[in-house]
Amino acid sequence: MGLLDRINLQKHTASPPEAIDVGPDHALVVTWPGGPPLNIPARALRDGCPCASCIEEFTGKKLLDPSTIPADIRPVAINGVGNYAIQIEWSDGHSTGLYTWATLRSIGDAAAAPVASPSP
């Protein structure tokens, strides 16, 4: 069995968000097409990092110990990667994770709360 036989090659099928911003609480505020903005806590995103340092590549076993994530974790920089992902540079120095739209949506669906509309 060769390497390509063990890799699950998938097309990136999730639509990109309309907007990605950082909120005052350091959460990512993501607006998906046709949906309300969602706050995704920075800690949830850092904990869900899909890189090879945080997730064992072939087994999918989580390697990152959530207790090692600083309570005040925040994104320092967010960069687009093609039309399929973002790469976040974190305040703890970590920056190797690529958050595809599908990964970002999955973490967001599990951890996000709708952004409250301002009161009239």
N, C-alpha and C positions, 0 to 999 in steps of 0.2 A: 504494500500500500504506500503510495507516494504522498507527499505533503499536500498536494492539491486535492487528494481524495479525502483528507481529514479536515479541510477547511470548508466551512459552509459559506459559499459565495452567494450573497443576496443582493438584489437590486435595492437601491434606496427609493422607496415608493412614497414615503410620507411627504406631504406638501410643506414647503418652508413656511415659517411664521410670517405674519405681516409686520411684526415689530418685536424687538427684544431690547429691553431697557433694564437698568439696575435701579431698584427702588431705594428709598431712604434707609430701609432696614437691611440693605445689601442683598435682598432677594432678587431673582431675575423676574421681571414682569414680561411675560410672553403673551402675545396676541396671535392666536391661530386664526386662519381665514374663517370668517363667519361666526367667531366665538368671542366671548368676553375676555379681557385681559386676565391672566392668571399669575398669582405670586407663587414662585417656586423658591422655597427657602434655600439659601446658599448651602447650608449644612446638608440638606437632602441631595443637592446636586453633587457636592464634593463626595459624599458617601456613595453616590451612584456612579462614580467615575468608571468608565468602561475600559481604561487602558490596561496594558499587560502588567503594570506594577500593582494595580488594584484588583484585577480579576485574572485568575490563571487562564491562559489562552485556550488550552485544549479541554480542560474540564469545566470551566466556568465557575470554579470555586472562588469565593470572595477572599482576597488576600488582605485588603485594607481593614484594619481594626477601627471601627467607628469611634472608639474611645480616644484614638490618637488625633482626631480632627479637632482643631481649636474651636472653642465656643464662639469666638469672634471671626470665624472664617468669612472671607469675602472675596469676590472676584476683583482682581487688579486690572485685568484686560480681557476683552472678549474679541476674538478674531474669527471672521468667516473662513470656512474651508470649502472652496468650490460652491456649489449650490446644494450641499447636502448636510453640512454640519457646522458647528462652532467649536473653537478650541478656547478654553478658559484658563487664564493664568491666575492661580489662587494665591492668597496672601500667605499661605504656608510654603510657597515656593513650587508647588506641584503645577505642571502645565502640559502633561503629555496626553491627556484624555481628549478624544474627539467625540463630541456629543452630536450624533446624527439627529436629524429631525425626529426620527422614530424613537431614539433613546431619550431625547429631551421631552418628547410628548409622554412617554411611558413614565419617566420620573415625575413629570408634572402631574399626570393623572393620579399618581399614587400619593403625592405630597402637597399638591397645590390647593390654594383656596382662591375663589374668584376675588378680583379686586373690587372693593366696595366703591359704589358710585358716591360722589359727593352729595351731601344732603342739600336740598333746595333751600 
